[in-house]
Amino acid sequence: RHSMTTARIGRLKSPNLHTALHAATYLLELAVIAACYFGLANIALLFPAANPAATPLWPPTGVALCLVLLCGYRVWPAIFVGASSAAAFSVYGMTMASLPEAVSIGVATAAAAAVGGWLINRWAYGRKAFDTPSDIAKCMAIIAVVAMISSAIAMAGTRLATGVASGHAPADLIAGAVVPWITWWLADAAGTAIVTPAILLWANTPLHHMSKSGIVETAAVIVVAAAIGAIAGGSIIGTYRPALLPYREAFAFLIFVPLLWAALRGNARDATAATLVFCGAAAWSVAAQSGALPAADLHRSHVVIPALAIGALIACLMLSA
């Protein structure tokens, strides 16, 4: 009788222990994701060419979408906390938002990741959305639409919070929000379109499937893309060939060379990594020229280079698939 009672007590305690461990694991996962998102957003703020206030390129939104596609919808609270914290408590003091503004940004980011993940899972084959041309087109269209809605939510929240604090009329706030909303929308859409395929394609490829020759080829494609990005941004040309500085953006078209090489080899994974490195190198290079070029030239580079990269990437993804 004593052994039967002990067995019953053990069976009662075991589910409770399992539930507690599951809850602790889930909370730890949320904390890690929120901390990583917070750190990524603050790192992105260090690059003027990656700041959505200056140019349409904001990578953390794409990372949030990939987290939902890879980890499931359960991670949305971590995305909300990470985005809200990054908006309200930037460690570099560059964008210090009020609490209502931070909450609206967190809601918009989490909603975009959850809704975008649901639509891609339903209509574009989920985490394998970049395996066929039709799914690539669907995924990019979903990214554009979801970014439009999320940026509208974030912009409405921030503008209303600012208007309530300053006493402006709602009509005046709406009239002055069109241009900032378009900039915010392009930031989210461009960042997501560049980051999402890179993360998903590399996450779907086990490392042990990569051969030595494949690793060398990947490294070569990435190095060439980084060099083209640095040249297109103007830092190398400004140092060694100042006369070519007004034509620096023309060198950005050379990015088609490594991307087409990867696409014709059927290696979309390398094309996405090369595009990501190209944009990062160009961002660093443009930032290095911030004191030597007029603001209008810098703004043009901020728009032209990411737009060219996205167009080249989509074309090469289609060709590779």
DRENDRENKOL-880799 format. One record per residue (C-alpha): x, y, z; residue in three letters; residue number from 1. Coordinates in Angstrom, 2 decimals, decimal comma. Example, Ala and Ser with C-alpha at 12.3 -4.5 7.8 and 13.67 -1.06 7.14 Angstrom:
<nodes>
12,30	-4,50	7,80	Ala	1 .
13,67	-1,06	7,14	Ser	2 .
</nodes>
This chain:
<nodes>
0,00	0,00	0,00	Arg	1 .
2,87	2,39	0,80	His	2 .
4,52	1,77	-2,60	Ser	3 .
1,23	2,37	-4,43	Met	4 .
0,77	5,69	-2,58	Thr	5 .
4,31	6,74	-3,42	Thr	6 .
3,77	5,90	-7,09	Ala	7 .
0,58	7,97	-7,19	Arg	8 .
2,39	10,96	-5,60	Ile	9 .
5,23	10,60	-8,10	Gly	10 .
2,79	10,59	-11,00	Arg	11 .
1,15	13,73	-9,61	Leu	12 .
4,45	15,56	-9,13	Lys	13 .
5,94	14,63	-12,51	Ser	14 .
3,49	16,60	-14,69	Pro	15 .
3,86	19,64	-12,44	Asn	16 .
7,64	19,47	-12,72	Leu	17 .
7,41	19,04	-16,49	His	18 .
5,10	22,06	-16,76	Thr	19 .
7,42	24,17	-14,62	Ala	20 .
10,46	23,20	-16,71	Leu	21 .
8,55	23,91	-19,92	His	22 .
7,49	27,34	-18,65	Ala	23 .
11,03	28,16	-17,50	Ala	24 .
12,45	27,13	-20,88	Thr	25 .
9,87	29,24	-22,70	Tyr	26 .
10,60	32,30	-20,54	Leu	27 .
14,35	31,85	-21,09	Leu	28 .
13,78	31,61	-24,84	Glu	29 .
11,72	34,80	-24,80	Leu	30 .
14,38	36,61	-22,74	Ala	31 .
17,18	35,57	-25,11	Val	32 .
15,20	36,60	-28,22	Ile	33 .
14,20	39,95	-26,69	Ala	34 .
17,80	40,67	-25,68	Ala	35 .
19,09	39,72	-29,14	Cys	36 .
16,53	41,91	-30,87	Tyr	37 .
17,35	44,81	-28,55	Phe	38 .
21,06	44,44	-29,29	Gly	39 .
20,51	44,12	-33,05	Leu	40 .
18,34	47,25	-33,15	Ala	41 .
20,96	49,24	-31,26	Asn	42 .
23,74	47,98	-33,53	Ile	43 .
21,70	49,01	-36,58	Ala	44 .
21,42	52,51	-35,15	Leu	45 .
25,21	52,83	-35,34	Leu	46 .
25,09	52,85	-39,14	Phe	47 .
23,58	56,02	-40,59	Pro	48 .
22,92	54,15	-43,82	Ala	49 .
20,86	51,58	-41,92	Ala	50 .
18,84	54,09	-39,93	Asn	51 .
15,20	54,27	-41,09	Pro	52 .
15,20	57,98	-40,30	Ala	53 .
17,76	58,46	-43,08	Ala	54 .
17,29	55,63	-45,60	Thr	55 .
14,90	52,77	-46,41	Pro	56 .
16,79	49,89	-44,80	Leu	57 .
15,98	48,47	-41,35	Trp	58 .
17,19	44,85	-40,89	Pro	59 .
15,66	44,02	-37,44	Pro	60 .
12,17	43,76	-38,97	Thr	61 .
13,35	40,93	-41,20	Gly	62 .
14,94	39,17	-38,25	Val	63 .
11,63	39,36	-36,37	Ala	64 .
9,81	37,73	-39,30	Leu	65 .
12,42	34,96	-39,51	Cys	66 .
12,08	34,29	-35,78	Leu	67 .
8,36	33,66	-36,23	Val	68 .
8,93	31,43	-39,27	Leu	69 .
11,68	29,40	-37,58	Leu	70 .
10,52	29,33	-33,94	Cys	71 .
6,75	29,70	-34,23	Gly	72 .
4,19	32,29	-33,20	Tyr	73 .
4,99	31,82	-29,52	Arg	74 .
7,95	34,22	-29,78	Val	75 .
5,85	37,31	-30,51	Trp	76 .
6,01	38,56	-26,86	Pro	77 .
9,81	38,63	-27,09	Ala	78 .
9,67	40,61	-30,33	Ile	79 .
7,27	43,08	-28,72	Phe	80 .
9,48	43,55	-25,67	Val	81 .
12,67	43,80	-27,73	Gly	82 .
11,25	46,34	-30,18	Ala	83 .
9,64	48,45	-27,45	Ser	84 .
12,80	48,42	-25,35	Ser	85 .
14,99	49,33	-28,32	Ala	86 .
12,72	52,30	-29,10	Ala	87 .
12,52	53,56	-25,51	Ala	88 .
15,97	52,70	-24,12	Phe	89 .
18,54	53,03	-26,88	Ser	90 .
21,95	52,49	-25,32	Val	91 .
23,42	55,09	-27,68	Tyr	92 .
20,76	57,72	-26,97	Gly	93 .
19,97	58,17	-30,66	Met	94 .
16,23	57,47	-30,64	Thr	95 .
14,63	57,89	-27,23	Met	96 .
10,88	57,38	-27,67	Ala	97 .
8,20	58,00	-25,08	Ser	98 .
6,33	55,07	-23,57	Leu	99 .
3,28	55,33	-25,90	Pro	100 .
5,56	55,65	-28,91	Glu	101 .
7,65	52,67	-27,81	Ala	102 .
4,53	50,55	-27,25	Val	103 .
3,16	51,42	-30,68	Ser	104 .
6,47	50,46	-32,31	Ile	105 .
6,53	47,19	-30,36	Gly	106 .
2,93	46,37	-31,34	Val	107 .
3,62	47,17	-35,00	Ala	108 .
6,79	45,05	-35,10	Thr	109 .
5,23	42,05	-33,34	Ala	110 .
2,07	42,27	-35,45	Ala	111 .
4,06	42,47	-38,67	Ala	112 .
6,13	39,43	-37,73	Ala	113 .
3,11	37,36	-36,65	Ala	114 .
0,85	38,31	-39,56	Val	115 .
3,66	38,05	-42,09	Gly	116 .
4,66	34,64	-40,74	Gly	117 .
1,04	33,41	-40,90	Trp	118 .
0,58	34,62	-44,49	Leu	119 .
3,89	33,15	-45,65	Ile	120 .
3,10	29,83	-43,94	Asn	121 .
-0,32	29,76	-45,59	Arg	122 .
0,47	31,05	-49,08	Trp	123 .
4,23	30,75	-49,67	Ala	124 .
5,30	27,41	-48,13	Tyr	125 .
6,65	28,83	-44,87	Gly	126 .
10,35	28,63	-44,21	Arg	127 .
10,87	27,14	-47,70	Lys	128 .
9,34	30,17	-49,39	Ala	129 .
12,44	30,74	-51,52	Phe	130 .
12,52	27,32	-53,17	Asp	131 .
10,25	28,13	-56,14	Thr	132 .
9,76	31,29	-58,24	Pro	133 .
6,04	31,52	-57,44	Ser	134 .
6,65	31,31	-53,70	Asp	135 .
9,41	33,93	-53,98	Ile	136 .
7,00	36,33	-55,67	Ala	137 .
4,30	35,64	-53,06	Lys	138 .
6,73	36,11	-50,18	Cys	139 .
8,04	39,43	-51,48	Met	140 .
4,50	40,69	-52,08	Ala	141 .
3,49	39,68	-48,54	Ile	142 .
6,55	41,46	-47,13	Ile	143 .
5,63	44,68	-48,96	Ala	144 .
1,98	44,61	-47,81	Val	145 .
2,70	43,66	-44,20	Val	146 .
5,43	46,32	-43,94	Ala	147 .
2,95	48,88	-45,22	Met	148 .
0,40	47,97	-42,53	Ile	149 .
2,92	47,73	-39,67	Ser	150 .
4,53	51,05	-40,56	Ser	151 .
1,08	52,65	-40,61	Ala	152 .
0,38	51,29	-37,10	Ile	153 .
3,73	52,50	-35,78	Ala	154 .
3,45	55,88	-37,44	Met	155 .
-0,12	56,39	-36,20	Ala	156 .
0,89	55,53	-32,64	Gly	157 .
3,93	57,77	-32,61	Thr	158 .
2,15	60,69	-34,27	Arg	159 .
-0,83	60,48	-31,92	Leu	160 .
1,47	60,29	-28,90	Ala	161 .
3,37	63,34	-30,15	Thr	162 .
0,15	65,19	-30,94	Gly	163 .
-1,38	64,54	-27,53	Val	164 .
1,80	65,73	-25,84	Ala	165 .
2,09	68,88	-27,98	Ser	166 .
-1,60	69,70	-28,38	Gly	167 .
-1,72	69,49	-32,18	His	168 .
-4,93	68,68	-34,02	Ala	169 .
-5,26	65,11	-35,42	Pro	170 .
-5,78	66,47	-38,97	Ala	171 .
-2,45	68,29	-38,85	Asp	172 .
-0,69	65,15	-37,64	Leu	173 .
-2,15	63,02	-40,42	Ile	174 .
-1,24	65,59	-43,09	Ala	175 .
2,38	65,64	-42,00	Gly	176 .
2,75	61,87	-41,64	Ala	177 .
2,69	60,80	-45,30	Val	178 .
6,39	61,24	-46,07	Val	179 .
7,60	59,75	-42,74	Pro	180 .
5,23	56,81	-43,24	Trp	181 .
6,60	56,11	-46,73	Ile	182 .
10,15	56,25	-45,37	Thr	183 .
9,23	53,91	-42,51	Trp	184 .
7,45	51,52	-44,89	Trp	185 .
10,46	51,38	-47,24	Leu	186 .
12,74	50,81	-44,24	Ala	187 .
10,78	47,79	-43,06	Asp	188 .
10,12	46,36	-46,52	Ala	189 .
13,70	46,73	-47,76	Ala	190 .
15,27	45,39	-44,59	Gly	191 .
12,91	42,42	-44,53	Thr	192 .
13,38	41,65	-48,23	Ala	193 .
17,17	41,52	-47,82	Ile	194 .
17,45	39,78	-44,44	Val	195 .
14,64	37,19	-44,63	Thr	196 .
15,92	35,12	-47,58	Pro	197 .
19,45	35,14	-46,18	Ala	198 .
18,40	33,77	-42,79	Ile	199 .
15,89	31,24	-44,10	Leu	200 .
18,11	29,80	-46,84	Leu	201 .
21,09	29,43	-44,52	Trp	202 .
18,90	27,98	-41,75	Ala	203 .
17,54	25,37	-44,18	Asn	204 .
21,02	24,22	-45,23	Thr	205 .
22,85	21,91	-42,78	Pro	206 .
26,50	22,79	-42,44	Leu	207 .
27,65	19,23	-43,03	His	208 .
26,18	19,40	-46,55	His	209 .
28,70	22,08	-47,54	Met	210 .
31,83	20,83	-49,30	Ser	211 .
35,26	22,41	-49,08	Lys	212 .
34,99	23,75	-52,62	Ser	213 .
31,54	25,14	-51,77	Gly	214 .
32,94	26,96	-48,76	Ile	215 .
35,72	28,50	-50,88	Val	216 .
33,19	29,57	-53,51	Glu	217 .
30,91	31,10	-50,88	Thr	218 .
33,81	33,02	-49,36	Ala	219 .
34,90	34,29	-52,77	Ala	220 .
31,39	35,51	-53,65	Val	221 .
31,06	37,29	-50,30	Ile	222 .
34,49	38,94	-50,54	Val	223 .
33,77	40,22	-54,05	Val	224 .
30,38	41,56	-52,93	Ala	225 .
31,97	43,34	-49,97	Ala	226 .
34,58	44,96	-52,22	Ala	227 .
31,90	46,15	-54,66	Ile	228 .
29,86	47,59	-51,80	Gly	229 .
32,86	49,47	-50,41	Ala	230 .
33,65	50,89	-53,84	Ile	231 .
30,03	51,85	-54,56	Ala	232 .
29,77	53,64	-51,23	Gly	233 .
32,66	55,89	-52,16	Gly	234 .
35,22	55,42	-49,38	Ser	235 .
37,82	53,65	-51,53	Ile	236 .
37,22	55,90	-54,54	Ile	237 .
37,32	58,99	-52,35	Gly	238 .
40,71	57,95	-50,99	Thr	239 .
42,47	56,81	-54,17	Tyr	240 .
40,46	58,24	-57,11	Arg	241 .
38,58	61,38	-55,98	Pro	242 .
37,75	62,29	-59,58	Ala	243 .
35,52	59,21	-59,84	Leu	244 .
33,58	60,02	-56,67	Leu	245 .
30,52	61,49	-58,48	Pro	246 .
30,19	58,19	-60,40	Tyr	247 .
30,61	55,87	-57,44	Arg	248 .
27,03	54,57	-57,57	Glu	249 .
27,58	53,20	-61,09	Ala	250 .
29,96	50,65	-59,59	Phe	251 .
27,04	49,23	-57,59	Ala	252 .
25,78	47,54	-60,77	Phe	253 .
28,79	45,21	-60,54	Leu	254 .
26,92	43,40	-57,76	Ile	255 .
25,12	41,52	-60,53	Phe	256 .
28,38	39,66	-61,28	Val	257 .
28,71	37,66	-58,01	Pro	258 .
24,94	37,32	-57,67	Leu	259 .
24,53	35,94	-61,19	Leu	260 .
27,45	33,59	-60,62	Trp	261 .
25,76	32,21	-57,51	Ala	262 .
22,37	32,03	-59,24	Ala	263 .
23,69	30,19	-62,29	Leu	264 .
25,37	27,74	-59,95	Arg	265 .
21,96	27,16	-58,34	Gly	266 .
23,21	28,52	-55,03	Asn	267 .
20,66	31,07	-53,84	Ala	268 .
22,15	30,88	-50,35	Arg	269 .
25,37	32,53	-51,52	Asp	270 .
23,43	35,20	-53,40	Ala	271 .
21,54	36,23	-50,27	Thr	272 .
24,69	36,33	-48,15	Ala	273 .
26,49	38,38	-50,81	Ala	274 .
23,61	40,88	-50,96	Thr	275 .
23,60	41,28	-47,19	Leu	276 .
27,37	41,84	-47,09	Val	277 .
27,18	44,21	-50,06	Phe	278 .
24,61	46,40	-48,29	Cys	279 .
26,63	46,36	-45,06	Gly	280 .
29,84	47,34	-46,84	Ala	281 .
28,05	50,06	-48,76	Ala	282 .
26,51	51,38	-45,53	Ala	283 .
29,93	51,59	-43,90	Trp	284 .
31,44	53,19	-47,00	Ser	285 .
28,70	55,82	-47,33	Val	286 .
28,98	56,63	-43,62	Ala	287 .
32,73	57,14	-44,06	Ala	288 .
32,00	59,80	-46,71	Gln	289 .
29,41	61,66	-44,62	Ser	290 .
31,73	64,62	-44,05	Gly	291 .
33,02	64,85	-47,61	Ala	292 .
29,79	64,76	-49,63	Leu	293 .
26,65	66,91	-49,69	Pro	294 .
23,61	65,61	-47,84	Ala	295 .
21,67	65,22	-51,10	Ala	296 .
24,35	62,92	-52,54	Asp	297 .
24,39	60,80	-49,40	Leu	298 .
20,61	60,50	-49,40	His	299 .
20,66	59,42	-53,05	Arg	300 .
23,19	56,72	-52,25	Ser	301 .
21,08	55,61	-49,30	His	302 .
18,17	54,98	-51,66	Val	303 .
19,83	53,83	-54,89	Val	304 .
22,17	51,19	-53,48	Ile	305 .
19,59	49,23	-51,39	Pro	306 .
17,03	49,46	-54,21	Ala	307 .
19,55	48,07	-56,69	Leu	308 .
20,51	45,32	-54,26	Ala	309 .
16,90	44,25	-53,75	Ile	310 .
16,16	44,19	-57,48	Gly	311 .
19,28	42,16	-58,21	Ala	312 .
18,57	39,77	-55,35	Leu	313 .
14,99	39,06	-56,42	Ile	314 .
16,04	38,46	-60,03	Ala	315 .
18,84	36,11	-58,97	Cys	316 .
16,61	34,24	-56,52	Leu	317 .
14,11	33,65	-59,32	Met	318 .
16,87	32,49	-61,66	Leu	319 .
18,39	30,19	-59,06	Ser	320 .
15,02	28,64	-58,16	Ala	321 .
</nodes>
